[in-house]
Amino acid sequence: MSAPSNPATGPYIDPRVTVLPRTVQLTALHTIMRDKETSRNDFIFYSNRLIRLLIEAGLCLLPFEDKAVTTPTGTHFAGKEFSAKLAGVSIMRAGESMEGPLRDVCKMVRIGKILIQRDESSPSKEAKLFYCKLPVDIHERHVILLDPMIATGGSAIKAIEVLRQHGVKEENIIFLNIISCPEGISNVLTACPLVKIVTTWVDDSLNNHKYILPGLGDFGDRYFGTE
Ligand code: URA
């Protein structure tokens, strides 16, 4: 995938990838999150703010229908109403950090969980499914897939494969993440070309240990206090 540079949003312009506008506010939130001196308390507080922005942007990609209402002034307002069934699915463990902000925005949303880890016993160390619990009618739902970081994209690709096996249409999956990188985005869209990705920032690259650069280190460890 070619990656023309866009100073407002980052290096990706692809209709399947939404990058949040790089406002000063967004940059300030990232500055706190990425600072290695940031306390766990602040890391959680500011990641919740970022995740909330991400979720609101992701919800814009869902289907809406016209809805006219009358305001207290007796005047009509030509509005919109969400018109689909929705579920969140978190990729454990880091994706679970995004469940609370999703619930804050989508009342009573059903939330499934998928645990994928590298199979250390296999020579290829490929992503392997260890646990999956999804709403029984997941195949009828649009799915917000939650994982704060896309590094190689291996876990996301496996999670999307699992969702497809449960009857979810690939085009009904919106993958939300805080920080991504060109390699991960490209891998996910090559394996799953109908998925939509929403990210707050596209970073530069991956290091040899598959950490995103500049990144913020291990999101799950910083959020859950297991550093
Ligand atoms: N997961 C993380 O938490 N951080 C990275 O840099 C890559 C994957």
Residues whose N, C-alpha, C, O or C-beta is under 5 A from the ligand:
A	BS01	URA	M149 A151 K210 Y211 I212 G215 G217 D218 F219 G220
